Amino acid sequence: MERLILATFASSASLTRLELEELTGLSRTVVAGVVAALVARGELAELRQPPTAGARGRPPSRYQRTALLPPVLLIKLNKDGSTSVSSLCGDGTRSGTHRCAGWSQPWPAWSRSVNQAAGRLRDWARLPPRLAVLSAPFPVAEADGGSPRPETAHRELRPAPWLEDDPRDALSRLLGCTALVVNDANLAALGEAGFGAGRGRRAVCYLTVADGIGAGLVFDGRLFTGAHGLAGELAHVQVAPDGARCVCGNRGCLLTETEVVVRGLRAGPLPGSGEVLGSLLGRALSALVTTLDLDCVVVDPRLGEECGPFIAEFTAELARRCPPDLAGTLTVVPGAFADAERYGALAAADAHAVALVSEGAARERVLR
């Protein structure tokens, strides 16, 4: 029966369980059980569709044959100024990674280096990428990829001029596939919410700590970035009114209060850093936990042994500042992935595919 269902997927097109029942002649119960087993083994990928306006309940999930899915390219603009390009398979594994020209380089030099790396990965996979995701270490204006906002980045970062405009069209032409631009913390949040420690939760906040303070918010499986792409940008939340002067003009921002600790973490584990960061981020997040009724906070697992002290101090701070009913029901856990952006890129690609399916269905309804 598994072979029969897998054989039904003749291409990368997605199918619902009802469609599989009609195509195979198998019963609903059999199809449900076989599909669940194939998803658990990674042979099928599940695409959860967003609710349709005016309709009750969530539309049925669609499924794709993992082996037939072309890879996703992940282009990471790293905080040290370097660029890396990876080809991601449907289960999150990498088939290869190449270092490229730094992203402060002019577009001709940077794009030539990225295109060469993408070509080598494409030759190895023997399939063109279905989508490319650019991971940016600064805010992006839209959840599904839009205009970067490098002017809000840390003062040590020096984005190239080509990043000041929306680079999606240029990247799409360069790589021959649709390109999205997503903030790195938001990608990690998508990865943990869809595949990792936040899976199955309704309101997830992912905290990145090890290489800079930031957060990503995922509600009902969908990334939330706010009106201007700044949701989750915690750097300028005030945590110490009498603290040092920040570049933004205020005093005691999270950026200035954590700067020394975070810089030390980049060289490796730093004893005592977990407690300090946990207390400061607990202060910064307490209003958010109360206002948004979060049910899960996922902590950057790159803290390593300091994850435990961080969570202990973070939850203690929330208990002091939040209503007991909210603080007591909040789950705070270490992340499942040291490189959650990989899984976030796959989640972003799947969300984009679901959006296209939904748009196509909506057009068909209008034409009818």
C-alpha angles and dihedrals in degrees: 000000000000090000090049093053094044090049089055089068098077092162140012090276114124126242134194123227089252090055089049090052091053094045097046102031090229122139124260092250094051094047092048092051096045093046091050090052093048092049091049090053092047095244092118127039118215119221112198111207122218119246116276117237111255094012126108119240130357120306115252117276118255124218134213132193105252094209090058096049114106113231126267119234116224114198109190122198097202123211091242089063096257128121128221129187122204133181110221125203122214093267094053097259119134120236090194146335130214130190114229140184115305117267093241087070120103116268097257094056096038096045093047091054093046092047091052091050091047090050092054091049091047092052090050094049093040088218131091114241117264092212141354124222120199111205109209125195091217136055123294122206099228133042094228096046127296144136116349118227104212092163088075094053125110112285092246092064118088109191118200118250091252089067092059090077130050103281097190098100093047092048092047091053091045096050101030095236140079113287128206128191116212133169112255096236090049091052090051090049091052090049095051094042094048103036110006145042095332097050113135094017122122102212114030129177117191117201119205111199113147099076101019138336116273144123142214126208124210120182120187089344095307126111116242117203102162130236096307105024093263101110108125095023097133098167095101100040105122113238101159115037091195095043130117121302112268128214088250091062099253128102130244099014118169088249094061096038094053100032098100094045095047092047089053092050091060088070093051142284113345116202112234094017093108095061094046094048093041092056095046095045091045088059092046095047100041095089091046093051090050096044100043100034093228116197099193137031115189115202125213103264091207087084084080112183090006091064092085096052090043093054093045093053093039094053091044090054091049091049089056095047109030132065109273093239091058099039092045095054097042116109115215114188140160115259120260096224132055087199102036091158088078092061091039090058090054091047090050090050091049092047089051091051091049090050090053091049091049093048091050092050091049091052091050091052090051092049091051 
